[in-house]
Amino acid sequence: MLLIKRYDIQSAFALPDEAKTRQEQRPLLLTGDGFKKIIVTKDALAPLYNENGVLVMSIFDLLLDPESLDK
């Protein structure tokens, strides 16, 4: 059986402050679906979930770790 996984992904060059973080996660939170929400950025230090349940991770983690989306 083929297992298909779906994600809502937003990309941002950087998230220097809370205002930029809110701006980038707004479209993800408005989707109204139950898929995992991810923001990929250049400057994230380590993958982490924010207070809205959005995973913020670096592009390097995404590209170099095949299991990064499932953590």
LOLUM-988337 format. One line per field, with one value per residue: chain; x, y, z of N, C-alpha, C, O in turn; residue in one letter. Coordinates in nm, 2 decimals. Example, Ala and Ser with C-alpha at 12.3 -4.5 7.8 and 13.67 -1.06 7.14 Angstrom:
<pts>
unit = (A_A)
n_u = (1.32_1.28)
n_v = (-0.57_-0.22)
n_w = (0.78_0.71)
ca_u = (1.23_1.37)
ca_v = (-0.45_-0.11)
ca_w = (0.78_0.71)
c_u = (1.32_1.29)
c_v = (-0.33_0.00)
c_w = (0.78_0.79)
o_u = (1.42_1.34)
o_v = (-0.33_0.11)
o_w = (0.85_0.80)
code = (A_S)
</pts>
This chain:
<pts>
unit = (A_A_A_A_A_A_A_A_A_A_A_A_A_A_A_A_A_A_A_A_A_A_A_A_A_A_A_A_A_A_A_A_A_A_A_A_A_A_A_A_A_A_A_A_A_A_A_A_A_A_A_A_A_A_A_A_A_A_A_A_A_A_A_A_A_A_A_A_A_A_A)
n_u = (0.08_0.06_0.17_0.08_0.20_0.11_0.19_0.18_0.37_0.57_0.80_1.07_1.32_1.44_1.36_1.35_1.22_0.93_0.71_0.76_0.76_0.49_0.37_0.47_0.36_0.09_-0.06_-0.04_-0.19_-0.44_-0.53_-0.70_-0.69_-0.58_-0.32_0.04_0.21_0.47_0.75_1.01_1.33_1.63_1.78_1.71_1.80_1.77_1.54_1.21_0.90_0.66_0.45_0.21_0.20_0.35_0.61_0.93_1.21_1.55_1.66_1.87_1.85_1.61_1.70_1.92_1.85_1.67_1.45_1.35_1.10_0.92_0.97)
n_v = (-0.12_0.22_0.50_0.82_1.14_1.46_1.80_2.14_2.40_2.68_2.92_3.12_3.37_3.47_3.50_3.74_3.87_3.88_3.99_3.93_3.66_3.61_3.71_3.52_3.28_3.32_3.25_2.97_2.91_2.98_2.80_2.60_2.32_2.00_1.94_1.90_2.19_2.38_2.60_2.69_2.81_3.01_3.07_2.92_2.79_2.53_2.26_2.35_2.36_2.62_2.83_2.80_2.56_2.52_2.40_2.51_2.52_2.49_2.53_2.37_2.16_2.05_1.97_1.80_1.60_1.32_1.25_1.47_1.61_1.45_1.47)
n_w = (0.00_-0.09_0.08_0.11_0.19_0.30_0.31_0.43_0.31_0.37_0.25_0.35_0.34_0.58_0.93_1.10_1.31_1.53_1.39_1.12_1.13_1.20_0.97_0.77_0.86_0.86_0.61_0.62_0.85_0.77_0.60_0.68_0.68_0.79_0.76_0.82_0.91_0.78_0.80_0.60_0.62_0.57_0.80_1.04_1.35_1.47_1.40_1.51_1.69_1.68_1.89_1.76_1.65_1.42_1.23_1.22_1.02_0.89_0.56_0.51_0.69_0.58_0.32_0.37_0.55_0.52_0.67_0.79_0.76_0.90_1.17)
ca_u = (0.00_0.13_0.14_0.10_0.20_0.09_0.24_0.17_0.51_0.59_0.94_1.11_1.46_1.47_1.25_1.43_1.14_0.80_0.62_0.79_0.72_0.34_0.34_0.49_0.28_-0.05_-0.12_-0.05_-0.29_-0.57_-0.57_-0.82_-0.68_-0.51_-0.18_0.15_0.25_0.62_0.82_1.15_1.41_1.78_1.85_1.67_1.91_1.73_1.39_1.14_0.76_0.63_0.33_0.09_0.22_0.41_0.75_1.03_1.33_1.63_1.66_1.98_1.79_1.52_1.76_2.02_1.79_1.55_1.34_1.32_0.96_0.85_1.01)
ca_v = (0.00_0.34_0.60_0.96_1.24_1.60_1.91_2.28_2.45_2.82_2.95_3.26_3.38_3.49_3.54_3.82_3.92_3.82_4.04_3.86_3.52_3.61_3.73_3.40_3.17_3.35_3.17_2.83_2.89_3.01_2.69_2.52_2.18_1.94_1.89_1.95_2.32_2.40_2.72_2.66_2.94_2.99_3.10_2.85_2.72_2.39_2.25_2.36_2.39_2.74_2.82_2.77_2.42_2.53_2.36_2.61_2.45_2.55_2.47_2.27_2.04_1.99_1.90_1.70_1.50_1.27_1.23_1.60_1.65_1.37_1.49)
ca_w = (0.00_-0.10_0.18_0.06_0.30_0.25_0.40_0.39_0.33_0.33_0.25_0.39_0.35_0.72_1.02_1.20_1.42_1.55_1.29_1.00_1.16_1.19_0.83_0.70_0.91_0.84_0.50_0.67_0.95_0.71_0.50_0.73_0.67_0.90_0.72_0.90_0.86_0.79_0.74_0.57_0.61_0.57_0.93_1.16_1.41_1.48_1.38_1.64_1.67_1.75_1.97_1.67_1.60_1.29_1.24_1.16_1.00_0.79_0.43_0.51_0.75_0.49_0.21_0.41_0.64_0.45_0.77_0.85_0.76_0.99_1.31)
c_u = (0.09_0.08_0.17_0.09_0.19_0.13_0.20_0.30_0.51_0.74_0.96_1.26_1.51_1.35_1.32_1.35_1.00_0.70_0.64_0.74_0.56_0.30_0.36_0.40_0.13_-0.12_-0.14_-0.17_-0.43_-0.61_-0.69_-0.81_-0.60_-0.37_-0.08_0.19_0.40_0.66_0.96_1.22_1.56_1.84_1.80_1.79_1.89_1.58_1.32_0.99_0.73_0.50_0.20_0.10_0.28_0.56_0.83_1.16_1.42_1.63_1.77_1.93_1.69_1.59_1.86_1.97_1.66_1.43_1.29_1.18_0.87_0.89_0.91)
c_v = (0.12_0.44_0.74_1.05_1.37_1.70_2.04_2.35_2.59_2.84_3.09_3.26_3.39_3.53_3.62_3.87_3.85_3.86_3.96_3.71_3.51_3.62_3.60_3.29_3.19_3.27_3.02_2.81_2.92_2.90_2.61_2.37_2.13_1.89_1.96_2.08_2.34_2.53_2.68_2.80_2.91_3.00_3.02_2.77_2.57_2.38_2.26_2.39_2.52_2.72_2.79_2.63_2.41_2.49_2.46_2.53_2.52_2.47_2.35_2.14_1.97_1.91_1.79_1.59_1.44_1.25_1.36_1.64_1.57_1.38_1.58)
c_w = (0.00_0.00_0.13_0.18_0.23_0.36_0.34_0.42_0.28_0.34_0.28_0.40_0.50_0.80_1.13_1.32_1.42_1.44_1.16_1.02_1.14_1.04_0.75_0.74_0.88_0.73_0.54_0.76_0.89_0.61_0.55_0.72_0.78_0.87_0.81_0.83_0.89_0.73_0.72_0.55_0.61_0.71_1.05_1.22_1.43_1.45_1.51_1.60_1.75_1.83_1.89_1.61_1.46_1.31_1.16_1.15_0.90_0.66_0.43_0.58_0.65_0.38_0.25_0.50_0.58_0.55_0.83_0.86_0.86_1.14_1.38)
o_u = (0.18_-0.04_0.29_0.00_0.24_0.11_0.19_0.34_0.46_0.81_0.88_1.32_1.61_1.25_1.34_1.41_0.97_0.62_0.54_0.69_0.51_0.21_0.28_0.37_0.05_-0.22_-0.23_-0.24_-0.53_-0.72_-0.77_-0.91_-0.55_-0.31_-0.10_0.21_0.45_0.61_1.03_1.18_1.60_1.94_1.84_1.86_1.98_1.51_1.36_0.96_0.77_0.44_0.10_0.02_0.28_0.63_0.80_1.21_1.36_1.59_1.75_1.96_1.69_1.55_1.88_2.03_1.56_1.31_1.21_1.14_0.76_0.84_0.93)
o_v = (0.13_0.48_0.76_1.05_1.40_1.67_2.06_2.35_2.63_2.79_3.18_3.17_3.33_3.58_3.57_3.90_3.78_3.78_3.92_3.65_3.42_3.56_3.57_3.20_3.10_3.21_2.96_2.71_2.87_2.91_2.56_2.30_2.20_1.81_2.07_2.09_2.32_2.56_2.64_2.88_2.80_2.93_3.06_2.70_2.49_2.47_2.20_2.45_2.53_2.61_2.75_2.59_2.31_2.55_2.48_2.49_2.60_2.35_2.25_2.03_1.85_1.80_1.69_1.48_1.51_1.24_1.36_1.70_1.61_1.30_1.60)
o_w = (0.08_0.00_0.10_0.26_0.13_0.48_0.22_0.53_0.17_0.43_0.24_0.45_0.53_0.74_1.24_1.42_1.33_1.40_1.09_0.92_1.08_1.00_0.66_0.66_0.89_0.75_0.51_0.75_0.95_0.56_0.47_0.74_0.87_0.95_0.86_0.71_1.00_0.62_0.82_0.47_0.64_0.73_1.16_1.15_1.40_1.48_1.61_1.49_1.86_1.83_1.95_1.53_1.40_1.40_1.04_1.25_0.82_0.66_0.36_0.53_0.64_0.34_0.18_0.51_0.58_0.50_0.93_0.96_0.89_1.22_1.50)
code = (M_L_L_I_K_R_Y_D_I_Q_S_A_F_A_L_P_D_E_A_K_T_R_Q_E_Q_R_P_L_L_L_T_G_D_G_F_K_K_I_I_V_T_K_D_A_L_A_P_L_Y_N_E_N_G_V_L_V_M_S_I_F_D_L_L_L_D_P_E_S_L_D_K)
</pts>
